[in-house]
């Protein structure tokens, strides 16, 4: 809302208790600057898959912030079918981003998310960062047009003018994964689909004991 005065934000969350808490609790309103009270923010308490199926809106940015695919039901929100719907709801220069787990301990999950997005025609670019409570974590950007997520565009974004600690040099480092076989292996880059929700198995088989 601060970055773009013309922006409209659509929040889709399954649990109304979460959005009510974020809208009204004083601790949360202090953290989010009461942004959910803005007339430019709409809230839909719905399953994201179902909401996208029935929506005709186009978005410049889709941010998918989900729990890990610990169950088959959660894995459907990391499926090729879900990403295909996201692709249809993107503007031509739009970008979708999703979390893709720990790329080193759960490399199979990370690679499957990349493969599933690519399978529906999205061009992808991944980045990573150390999260104190999680360890190394990754995210995958997807776009219809590679120019939308090109490094020159990402690194020239005026968002860095308003961030407290993130700058272009730091984000450039976040795009580097190195020559790590746990991340770069392609033998298990399986596409996750509704009929073959392999991501749940990959998540359960990950090496969380090494964290």
N, C-alpha and C positions, 0 to 999 in steps of 0.2 A: 504493500500500500504506500510505503514511503518512497519506494524507487520509481513508481509510476502512478501519477495522479489519475490516469484513465483506467487503471487496472480494476478488474472485477475478479474476485476469488470465489470459487465454488469448493466448499469442503464437503467431502462424503465420508461419513464415519458410521459404522454399524451400530455403535452403542450411544444412545442419547444421553446417558449419564456422563459420558466423557465430554461431549460438547457443552452440556449444561454446566459442568464443573469448570471447563475452560472459559465459558462465557461469564460466569457469575462469581466464582470464588475470588476473594480479594488478592490472594497470593498469585493466582493465575492472571488476573486482570492487570496486576502490576507488571508481570513478566511480559504479557502480550499487548500491553498498552491499550487494553479494552478493545482490541481490533475486531473481535467478533461482534461488537455492537455497531460496527460500521455498516452503513447502507450498501457498501460495495462488497460486502461479504455475505454469501448465502450458505446455509447449512442444510444438508440432506442426510437424515439418519437412515441409511440404506446399505445393503451389500453393494460393494463397488462394482462387482461383475454385473449385477442386475441393473444398477443405475446406468452404467455405460451402455448396456444393451438398449435401454429405452430412451437415451438422450440423443439429441441431434446437434448438440453444441460442438463448436470447434474451440480448441485452446492453443495458446502459444506455449504454455508450459504445463506439463502434467507431472506432479510430484507424487510418487507412490511410496508411502512410508508404512510398511507392513511389518507384523511380527515375522520371525523366521518361519520357514515352511516345515514346521514340526508335525503337521498333519496333512493328510490328503486334501482336506477342505481348504487349508491355507495354500497348499501347492497350486490350486487352480488359479490363484491370483498371481502366480508366476508362470502361467502357462502361455504357450504360443497363441492360443485363442484369446486370452486376455490382452496380450500385447498387440494382437491384430486389431482389437477394438480400440486400444489406445492410439494406434497408428491412424485409424480412420477418424479419430477425434482430434488429431493434430492439424494445425494450420500448416501450410506448405513449408514454412521456416520454423515450425514449432519443435520443441524438444521434450522428451519424456525421460525421467530419471527414476531408477529404483535401486534400493539397497540390494547387494548381492553377497552378503555374508563375509566371513573372513577368507580372503583369497588364498591363504597359506594352509590353514587348518581345514577349511572346507572348500578346497579348490574345485571339487566336482560341482558344488552348488554354483560357485562363481562362473565356471565355464558353461554350465547348463543355462544359466540366465542369459549370458551372452549369445549362446547358440539359439535359444528360443526367440530372442528379440530379432536376431538376424534372419531367422527362418521366415519371418513375415515381412521382410523387405526393409527393416530398419537398419540404418548404418549406426554402428555403436562405437563408443569410446568409454573406457573405464578409468576410474581414478580411485585412489585409496588414501586413508589417513589413519593415524593411531588415535583411537578413542580410549581414554583412561579406563572406563568401565568395561570395555569390550575387547581391547587390543586392536590389532590391525583390522581395518574394515574396508569394504569396497562398495562402490556404486557404479552403475552403468548408465550412461547417457545414450539415448536412441533418437534418431531423427530420420525424416524422409530424405533430406538433402544433406550430404556430407558437409557442405559449407556451413550448416547451422551449428555443427560441433567441431569445426576446424580449430586448431590451436590458435591461429591468429585471432579468430573471433572470440574464443573463450578467454584469451589472455588480454584482450583489449577492452573487455567489458567494463563499463563505468561503475559496476558494483564494487570494485576494489577501492573506489574513492570514499565509500561509506562503511567499510568494514573496519573492525577494531584491530584484528591481528592478521587476517588473511590478505595477502597481496599476490600480485601476478607471479613473482618468483616462487612463492610457496606453492601456489596452485600448479605451476609447471612441474615441480618435484612430485606432486601428488599424481601426476599422469604417468610416472615411471614405476614399473613393476620389476624391472631387472630381468636377468636371464635365470629365472627360478623355475625348475621343472614342475614344482607343485602347482604353479600358476599357469604355465605355458603348455602343459600336456594337452593333447587334442584327442587322445584315445577314448575319453569318456565325456566328450562335449555333446551329450545327448539332449535333444530337444524335449522339453517337458510339455506334455499335452494333457488334455482332459481324459483321453482314453489311455494314456500311458504316463501317469503322474510320478515319473521317476525321481523328481526333485526331492520328494519326501524321503525316499530311500537314501539318496546321496547325502542329505542332511544328517540322517541318523547314523550313517557310516563315517561321518567326518571325525577327525582326530581332535575332538574338544579336550581330551585328556592331556594334550600337550600345551594347553593354554596356561 
